[in-house]
Amino acid sequence: MSGETQISSPDQTAVVGKLHLLRIDVLRAVAILLVFLLHWFGQAYGTDHLEWKGLLRNASSAPSASFVAFFPLSFGWMGVPLFFVISGFCIHASALKNNELRIGRFFWRRFWRIYPPYLAALVFAIFMSRTDLTTADGRSQLWSHLLLVHNFRSEWIFALNGVFWSLAVEAQLYLLYPLLWQLRLRWGIAGALNATLLLSVIGRILGAVFLTDWNQELSGPMWTSPVFLWFDWTLGAFLAERYLAGTAAFPKGAWLRWVALSLVVVSTFAKPTAIFTFSLASAFFALAAESYLRREKNLVLVERWLVPLGLCSYSFYLIHYPMVAVIADGLRSTDAFRNPALLLCAAPAAIIVVGVISLAAYLTVERGSIAAGRRLLMFRS
């Protein structure tokens, strides 16, 4: 490891020993709240975005004036790139703690951390979506999701649970991590980041020019390719290495974060620029995360309230999508919440309901799975 990436002081070693920083959990909570509010917004109004008219967003497609008032909630998708940045940060920081990547142990721990809770959520999603597993389509849905390759085909990608696509990408990025580690050893983490950026930009441009139907939404297998999103995850790894080395990852100044956020917002309104929107959001959150993680002040009360939500954010992410529909439909059955704006105002109550269930799932399923993986690893050793 090069001198700039080594942990060279007791303070930095202490930081590495406490990788599960409270602020990481706060960021996780922010990410899951963004995603939840997007889906709640979509449930309230029947859509969470403005339609396209040619290559531009059509402002007249807004279903109501209140939709426009709450339109900033349509940017809740930004929680997903934030999750990718956090994942890259935590995975790479953990490897740096040991100064090596033990591939077998890495995949073992990732499996027990991610897959059993996902499997439980998959069963729940199949039940909620009423998928018929006796049909050929039902079986293909099941196997594609079990193998975490459902982001490879349009018929699978959003079928059982609209958020599961990102879990497939995450698993595929884990498979790419040993390669990223080798690129880092050869070129340094900055060189590895530049390589993934180049791959992402070239891939998106080629995909846009040769493989995109501009009359359709910019979604589907090509745009959820791990090759396209590798850069976003690597941004987190880059931040982790610089953070643990005590060096700045990015230039200082709030102006840069505001520029990045402005580019995110503006890029969403035109299809040719929207192909880069996801990664622009990742860049914004990488900048914001570095500033936030380097703060020396203690957590304020609101941040402390967010920590438990961050802890159970994975379970929350797994189950919230079908539950949003169930809770919203239940509230709409009463006269008080038939108005979309009023239903939207019920979001805090819905968050509490899903949050309590998610915390229970975290304490039982998630922690139980992690403990089982550790016991089996000790048995194997």
C-alpha positions as CSV (number, residue, x, y, z in Angstrom):
1,M,0.0,0.0,0.0
2,S,1.3,3.4,-0.9
3,G,2.2,5.9,1.8
4,E,-0.8,8.1,1.2
5,T,-3.2,5.3,1.9
6,Q,-1.6,3.8,5.0
7,I,-3.1,4.5,8.4
8,S,-0.2,6.2,10.1
9,S,-1.4,7.6,13.4
10,P,-3.2,6.4,16.6
11,D,-6.1,8.7,15.9
12,Q,-6.6,7.3,12.4
13,T,-6.3,3.7,13.8
14,A,-9.0,4.5,16.3
15,V,-11.2,5.7,13.4
16,V,-10.7,2.5,11.5
17,G,-11.5,0.5,14.7
18,K,-14.9,2.3,14.9
19,L,-15.9,2.1,11.3
20,H,-19.6,1.8,12.2
21,L,-19.7,5.5,12.8
22,L,-22.9,7.0,14.0
23,R,-22.7,9.5,11.1
24,I,-22.7,6.6,8.7
25,D,-26.0,5.4,10.2
26,V,-27.4,9.0,9.9
27,L,-26.5,9.0,6.2
28,R,-28.2,5.6,5.8
29,A,-31.3,7.0,7.5
30,V,-31.3,10.0,5.1
31,A,-31.0,7.6,2.2
32,I,-33.9,5.4,3.2
33,L,-36.1,8.4,4.0
34,L,-35.4,9.8,0.6
35,V,-36.4,6.6,-1.1
36,F,-39.5,6.1,1.1
37,L,-40.8,9.6,0.5
38,L,-40.4,9.1,-3.2
39,H,-42.5,6.0,-3.2
40,W,-45.1,7.6,-0.8
41,F,-45.3,10.6,-3.1
42,G,-45.9,8.3,-6.0
43,Q,-48.6,6.4,-4.1
44,A,-50.3,9.7,-3.2
45,Y,-50.4,11.1,-6.7
46,G,-50.3,8.0,-8.9
47,T,-47.0,9.1,-10.3
48,D,-43.7,10.3,-8.9
49,H,-42.4,12.1,-12.0
50,L,-43.2,14.4,-14.8
51,E,-43.8,12.7,-18.2
52,W,-41.5,13.2,-21.1
53,K,-42.6,15.2,-24.1
54,G,-39.9,14.4,-26.7
55,L,-36.6,14.9,-25.1
56,L,-37.8,17.2,-22.3
57,R,-39.9,16.9,-19.2
58,N,-43.5,18.1,-19.7
59,A,-44.5,20.4,-16.9
60,S,-48.1,20.2,-17.9
61,S,-48.2,16.5,-17.1
62,A,-48.3,17.3,-13.4
63,P,-51.6,15.9,-12.1
64,S,-52.3,18.8,-9.8
65,A,-51.0,22.0,-8.3
66,S,-50.2,20.3,-5.0
67,F,-48.1,17.8,-7.0
68,V,-45.9,20.7,-8.1
69,A,-45.7,22.0,-4.6
70,F,-44.4,18.7,-3.3
71,F,-42.3,18.0,-6.5
72,P,-39.0,18.1,-4.7
73,L,-40.0,14.7,-3.2
74,S,-39.6,13.3,-6.7
75,F,-35.9,13.5,-6.2
76,G,-36.1,10.8,-3.5
77,W,-34.5,8.4,-6.0
78,M,-31.2,10.1,-4.9
79,G,-31.3,7.9,-1.8
80,V,-30.1,5.0,-4.0
81,P,-26.8,6.6,-5.2
82,L,-26.2,7.6,-1.6
83,F,-26.6,4.0,-0.5
84,F,-24.0,3.0,-3.2
85,V,-21.6,5.6,-1.9
86,I,-22.1,4.4,1.7
87,S,-21.6,0.8,0.6
88,G,-18.4,1.5,-1.2
89,F,-17.1,3.5,1.8
90,C,-17.9,0.8,4.4
91,I,-16.7,-2.2,2.3
92,H,-13.4,-0.6,1.4
93,A,-12.8,0.8,4.8
94,S,-13.2,-2.6,6.3
95,A,-10.7,-4.1,3.9
96,L,-8.2,-1.3,4.6
97,K,-8.5,-2.0,8.3
98,N,-6.8,-5.4,7.6
99,N,-4.4,-4.0,5.0
100,E,-5.5,-6.8,2.7
101,L,-8.6,-8.2,0.9
102,R,-9.3,-11.8,2.0
103,I,-11.6,-12.7,-0.8
104,G,-13.1,-15.9,0.7
105,R,-13.9,-14.2,4.0
106,F,-15.2,-11.1,2.2
107,F,-17.7,-13.0,0.2
108,W,-18.7,-15.1,3.2
109,R,-19.5,-12.1,5.3
110,R,-21.3,-10.3,2.5
111,F,-23.5,-13.4,1.9
112,W,-24.6,-13.7,5.5
113,R,-25.1,-9.9,5.8
114,I,-27.1,-9.5,2.7
115,Y,-28.7,-12.7,1.4
116,P,-30.8,-14.3,4.2
117,P,-32.6,-11.1,4.9
118,Y,-33.1,-10.6,1.1
119,L,-34.4,-14.1,0.9
120,A,-37.0,-13.5,3.6
121,A,-38.0,-10.2,1.8
122,L,-38.2,-12.1,-1.5
123,V,-40.7,-14.6,0.0
124,F,-42.7,-11.6,1.3
125,A,-42.6,-9.9,-2.1
126,I,-43.8,-13.0,-3.9
127,F,-46.7,-13.3,-1.5
128,M,-47.6,-9.6,-1.8
129,S,-47.3,-9.6,-5.6
130,R,-49.3,-12.8,-5.9
131,T,-46.8,-14.3,-8.2
132,D,-47.8,-17.7,-9.5
133,L,-44.8,-19.9,-9.2
134,T,-46.4,-22.7,-11.2
135,T,-46.2,-20.7,-14.4
136,A,-43.0,-20.4,-16.5
137,D,-43.0,-16.6,-15.9
138,G,-43.3,-17.1,-12.2
139,R,-40.5,-19.6,-12.1
140,S,-38.2,-17.3,-14.2
141,Q,-39.0,-14.5,-11.8
142,L,-38.1,-16.7,-8.8
143,W,-34.8,-18.0,-10.2
144,S,-33.7,-14.6,-11.6
145,H,-34.2,-13.1,-8.2
146,L,-32.7,-15.9,-6.3
147,L,-29.6,-15.6,-8.4
148,L,-29.6,-11.8,-8.2
149,V,-29.6,-11.4,-12.0
150,H,-33.1,-9.9,-12.3
151,N,-31.6,-6.6,-13.5
152,F,-30.5,-8.3,-16.7
153,R,-34.0,-8.4,-18.3
154,S,-36.8,-5.9,-18.6
155,E,-39.4,-8.5,-17.6
156,W,-37.7,-9.2,-14.3
157,I,-36.2,-6.0,-13.1
158,F,-39.1,-4.3,-11.4
159,A,-41.5,-7.3,-11.3
160,L,-41.6,-8.5,-7.7
161,N,-40.4,-5.5,-5.8
162,G,-39.6,-2.2,-7.4
163,V,-36.4,-1.6,-5.4
164,F,-34.9,-5.1,-5.7
165,W,-32.9,-4.1,-8.8
166,S,-30.4,-2.2,-6.7
167,L,-29.7,-5.3,-4.6
168,A,-28.8,-7.2,-7.7
169,V,-26.4,-4.4,-8.7
170,E,-25.0,-4.3,-5.2
171,A,-24.2,-8.1,-5.3
172,Q,-22.6,-7.7,-8.8
173,L,-20.5,-4.8,-7.5
174,Y,-19.3,-7.1,-4.7
175,L,-18.1,-9.6,-7.4
176,L,-16.2,-6.7,-9.0
177,Y,-14.6,-5.6,-5.8
178,P,-11.5,-8.0,-6.0
179,L,-10.9,-6.5,-9.5
180,L,-11.2,-3.0,-8.1
181,W,-8.7,-3.9,-5.3
182,Q,-6.2,-5.1,-8.0
183,L,-6.7,-1.9,-10.0
184,R,-6.1,0.1,-6.8
185,L,-2.8,-1.8,-6.1
186,R,-1.7,-1.2,-9.6
187,W,-2.8,2.4,-10.2
188,G,-3.8,3.7,-6.7
189,I,-7.3,4.4,-5.7
190,A,-7.5,7.6,-7.7
191,G,-6.4,5.7,-10.8
192,A,-9.0,3.0,-10.1
193,L,-11.7,5.7,-9.7
194,N,-10.7,7.3,-13.0
195,A,-10.9,3.9,-14.8
196,T,-14.4,3.3,-13.5
197,L,-15.4,6.8,-14.4
198,L,-14.1,6.4,-18.0
199,L,-15.9,3.1,-18.3
200,S,-19.1,4.5,-17.1
201,V,-19.1,7.6,-19.3
202,I,-18.1,5.7,-22.4
203,G,-20.7,3.0,-21.7
204,R,-23.5,5.5,-21.2
205,I,-22.6,7.5,-24.3
206,L,-22.4,4.3,-26.5
207,G,-25.6,3.0,-24.9
208,A,-27.4,6.3,-25.5
209,V,-26.3,6.5,-29.1
210,F,-26.7,2.9,-30.3
211,L,-29.0,1.1,-27.8
212,T,-31.6,3.6,-26.6
213,D,-35.1,4.1,-27.8
214,W,-35.6,7.8,-27.0
215,N,-39.4,7.4,-27.0
216,Q,-39.1,5.2,-23.9
217,E,-38.2,5.8,-20.3
218,L,-34.5,5.7,-19.5
219,S,-34.7,2.6,-17.3
220,G,-34.1,-1.1,-17.7
221,P,-31.2,-3.5,-17.8
222,M,-28.7,-1.2,-19.6
223,W,-29.1,1.6,-17.2
224,T,-28.8,-0.7,-14.2
225,S,-25.7,-2.4,-15.4
226,P,-23.0,-2.8,-12.7
227,V,-20.5,-1.5,-15.3
228,F,-22.3,1.8,-15.5
229,L,-22.7,2.1,-11.8
230,W,-19.3,0.8,-10.7
231,F,-18.0,4.4,-10.6
232,D,-20.7,5.4,-8.1
233,W,-19.7,2.6,-5.7
234,T,-16.0,3.3,-6.2
235,L,-16.6,7.0,-5.2
236,G,-17.4,5.6,-1.7
237,A,-14.2,3.5,-1.7
238,F,-12.2,6.5,-2.8
239,L,-13.7,8.6,0.0
240,A,-12.9,5.8,2.5
241,E,-9.3,5.6,1.6
242,R,-8.7,9.3,1.7
243,Y,-10.8,9.7,4.9
244,L,-8.8,7.0,6.7
245,A,-5.5,8.4,5.5
246,G,-6.4,11.8,6.9
247,T,-6.2,13.5,3.5
248,A,-8.9,15.3,1.6
249,A,-10.8,13.4,-1.1
250,F,-12.2,16.5,-2.8
251,P,-11.6,20.2,-2.8
252,K,-13.2,22.0,0.1
253,G,-16.0,24.5,-0.2
254,A,-19.8,24.3,0.0
255,W,-19.9,25.9,-3.5
256,L,-18.8,22.6,-5.1
257,R,-21.6,20.7,-3.4
258,W,-24.1,23.3,-4.6
259,V,-22.8,23.1,-8.2
260,A,-23.1,19.3,-8.1
261,L,-26.6,19.4,-6.7
262,S,-27.6,22.0,-9.3
263,L,-26.3,19.8,-12.1
264,V,-28.3,16.9,-10.7
265,V,-31.6,18.9,-10.7
266,V,-31.0,20.4,-14.2
267,S,-29.9,17.2,-15.8
268,T,-33.2,15.4,-14.9
269,F,-35.2,17.7,-17.3
270,A,-33.6,16.6,-20.5
271,K,-33.1,13.0,-21.7
272,P,-29.6,13.5,-23.2
273,T,-28.3,14.8,-19.8
274,A,-30.5,12.4,-17.7
275,I,-28.2,9.5,-18.7
276,F,-25.6,11.0,-16.3
277,T,-28.0,12.1,-13.5
278,F,-27.5,9.1,-11.2
279,S,-23.8,9.5,-11.2
280,L,-24.0,13.2,-10.7
281,A,-26.1,12.5,-7.6
282,S,-23.4,10.0,-6.4
283,A,-20.8,12.8,-6.9
284,F,-22.9,15.2,-4.9
285,F,-23.3,12.8,-2.0
286,A,-19.7,11.9,-2.0
287,L,-18.9,15.6,-1.6
288,A,-21.5,16.0,1.1
289,A,-20.6,12.8,2.9
290,E,-16.9,13.9,3.2
291,S,-17.9,17.2,4.7
292,Y,-20.4,15.6,7.1
293,L,-18.1,12.8,8.2
294,R,-15.3,15.2,9.0
295,R,-17.4,17.3,11.3
296,E,-16.1,17.4,14.9
297,K,-19.3,18.4,16.6
298,N,-21.4,15.9,18.6
299,L,-24.6,14.6,17.0
300,V,-27.6,16.8,17.6
301,L,-30.9,15.4,18.8
302,V,-32.4,14.9,15.3
303,E,-29.3,13.0,14.2
304,R,-29.5,10.7,17.3
305,W,-33.1,10.0,16.4
306,L,-32.0,9.0,12.9
307,V,-29.3,6.5,14.1
308,P,-31.8,3.6,14.9
309,L,-33.4,4.1,11.5
310,G,-30.0,3.9,9.8
311,L,-29.3,0.7,11.7
312,C,-32.4,-1.0,10.3
313,S,-32.3,0.8,6.9
314,Y,-31.5,-2.4,5.0
315,S,-34.6,-4.2,6.4
316,F,-36.6,-1.0,5.8
317,Y,-35.4,-0.9,2.2
318,L,-36.3,-4.5,1.6
319,I,-39.9,-4.3,2.9
320,H,-41.1,-0.7,2.5
321,Y,-42.1,-0.8,-1.2
322,P,-45.0,-3.3,-0.9
323,M,-46.0,-1.9,2.5
324,V,-46.3,1.6,1.1
325,A,-49.1,0.4,-1.2
326,V,-50.8,-1.4,1.6
327,I,-50.7,1.5,4.1
328,A,-51.7,4.1,1.5
329,D,-54.6,2.0,0.3
330,G,-55.8,1.5,3.8
331,L,-55.7,5.3,4.5
332,R,-57.4,6.1,1.2
333,S,-60.3,3.9,2.3
334,T,-61.2,6.7,4.7
335,D,-62.6,10.1,3.6
336,A,-59.8,12.0,5.4
337,F,-57.0,10.8,3.2
338,R,-58.6,10.7,-0.3
339,N,-56.9,14.0,-1.1
340,P,-53.4,13.2,-2.3
341,A,-51.9,16.2,-0.4
342,L,-53.5,15.0,2.9
343,L,-52.3,11.4,2.3
344,L,-48.8,12.7,1.7
345,C,-49.0,14.4,5.1
346,A,-49.5,10.9,6.7
347,A,-46.0,9.9,5.7
348,P,-44.5,10.3,9.2
349,A,-47.1,7.8,10.6
350,A,-46.3,5.4,7.8
351,I,-42.6,5.8,8.4
352,I,-43.1,4.9,12.1
353,V,-45.1,1.7,11.1
354,V,-42.6,0.5,8.6
355,G,-39.7,1.6,10.9
356,V,-41.0,-0.5,13.9
357,I,-41.4,-3.6,11.7
358,S,-37.9,-3.0,10.1
359,L,-36.3,-2.6,13.5
360,A,-37.8,-5.9,14.6
361,A,-36.5,-7.5,11.3
362,Y,-33.1,-6.0,11.9
363,L,-32.9,-7.4,15.5
364,T,-34.1,-10.9,14.5
365,V,-33.4,-11.7,10.8
366,E,-30.4,-9.4,10.1
367,R,-28.5,-9.9,13.3
368,G,-29.4,-13.5,13.4
369,S,-28.0,-14.0,9.9
370,I,-24.8,-12.2,10.8
371,A,-24.4,-14.3,14.0
372,A,-25.0,-17.5,12.1
373,G,-22.3,-16.6,9.5
374,R,-19.8,-15.8,12.3
375,R,-20.5,-19.1,14.1
376,L,-20.2,-21.1,10.8
377,L,-17.0,-19.3,10.0
378,M,-15.5,-20.2,13.4
379,F,-16.6,-23.8,12.9
380,R,-14.9,-23.9,9.5
381,S,-11.7,-22.4,11.0
